[in-house]
Amino acid sequence: MTATAPREEQLWSRCAGCASLLYRKRLRRNLDVCPECGEHARLGAPERLRQLVDPGSLRLLPDRLPEADPLDFVDVLPYPHRLTAARASTGLAEGVVCATATIGGHPAALAVMDFRFLGGSLGCAVGELITRAAERALDDRTPLVLITASGGARMQEGALSLMQMATVSQAIAALREAGLLTVSVLTDPTYGGVAASFATNTDLVLAESGARMGFAGPRVIRQITGRALPEGFQTADFLLRHGQVDMVVQRRSLRGRLMALLAATRAGGPARSPVPRQEPASRRERLADDGAALARPADPAAEGDADTPEAGDTPAVRDAWDTVRMARHPGRPTTLDYLDSVFDGFVELHGDRLGADCPAIVGGVARLAGRHVMVIGHQKGHTTAELVARNFGMASPAGHRKALRLMRLAARLGLPVVTLVDTPGADPGVSAEEQGQAAAIAENILTLTVLPTPVLAVITGEGGSGGALALAVADRVLMLENAVYSVISPEGCAAILWPDRSAAPQAARALRLTAPDLRRLGVVDEVVSEPSSAAHDDPAETAHRLRATLLANLLPLLDVPPAMLVRLRRQRFRRFGANRVGARAGLR
Ligand SMILES: [Zn+2]
């Protein structure tokens, strides 16, 4: 108690649900749940941890990472200013707090996101910290508990934040392989890249009462569909009804539920694990060895091969916004065009085996220079009628599940997978949300991190956020010179960070979404140059160059044992963490 009288708003707070004026201390005693109407107020990460873990058991994991502004991103404010303000207002170093603790005596590693910190957005540091928490769980052989609260990937870190969806997913895959339980607790709100990765690809998904979760946010869906959304859309009860969560839990029961779940797995004991435990030091050493084992053609010194034309030779640098328009050009070759020109003998396979066949994704077996491969790609079209029939290349959950089925089939048959990415993004419709769009994308990302067969991805046109990544967690990521690959569309970014959408050209430049930029950031391994004008002016020459580059990248992968392929692929995505970003990626 201080001598001065506390201001009224510190003593009282108004419930967002029923507008009751509540005594602050009483509200806190009730875990910030309104005693009148049951509204669950949002919690910061420190308070959440206090409510969940055994007193005295909390050990915070280090949260300091090198400063990272990999894109030198500026909207109306420079990104470092936004970070400084978020730190000052929350007292946190980043948007997640990670710790080890016991819950009812059961040890666990925890990562708790804090929505107050830049909307709980997933950037390189957040991804790195959650990955380290997962690795700590693996080293300690404990379960991992994730408490999510996020608007999605962090725009200011561009495609590097998109990569964090893969980085954290592969850490979760490692826990799956080790037989260790992963649990996510969805709290309000959980959207975008977080929903479409680690919030939904854990073993168990709990939703706190009042939580909303989805791939696309309600505002975006309303804008695109032009329709009012159904009552209770994307709420915890909606998610339960549509089979997307294991249970809905009131805040006062959450600790008890977690205790029961952790106890159940503990009874089984970690000894059931199919994968022998590796000492942390040796695991890291082995990764370092693997890095040297396969000469990476991505190293600048290893490039300049005459068979693999490089964009580096192109004299004029096109403006990012012009490239966006080029990537969306209706004349640009589509996946079916490339299946005809680059590959031979394509046999299309249909269906997700669960009730649908999505026209926005095509896939099947084909031959590349006589070798059988599985090709999976987004399909747009050249005319309006074709575009509408293909839903503009925006895949539904059924499309992602068809792709998943074909990836797994390829691995069983020993076929390499080649993906062709060209989508503005995953389908943001109402039924896509009902059918679990976030989880469908999340499962593809996770599966690609464990797929024991070579995977080559090519960004051929638009690489739109999570929908693109669902086909692009690969051993080698290639990109056509005039394609773009981004965490969010320039228009979407402009609408959020600038006064209005007309700032899309500025947003396009800030996002670093062009092939040369992404090559410098290491998101892309090789750029496939297009004929002097662009792909749509000379599709035959584009196909010729793509075919040569695909072969040059595929052949070395065929000799790599599957287990090493998977290790190298994970290493590829692990390096997008804040450690690497702290060293700067050498952008101009
Ligand atoms: Zn209330």
Boltz pocket constraint, residues with backbone or C-beta under 6 A from the ligand:
constraints:
  - pocket:
      binder: B
      contacts: [[A, 15], [A, 16], [A, 17], [A, 18], [A, 19], [A, 20], [A, 34], [A, 35], [A, 36], [A, 37], [A, 38], [A, 39]]
      max_distance: 6.0
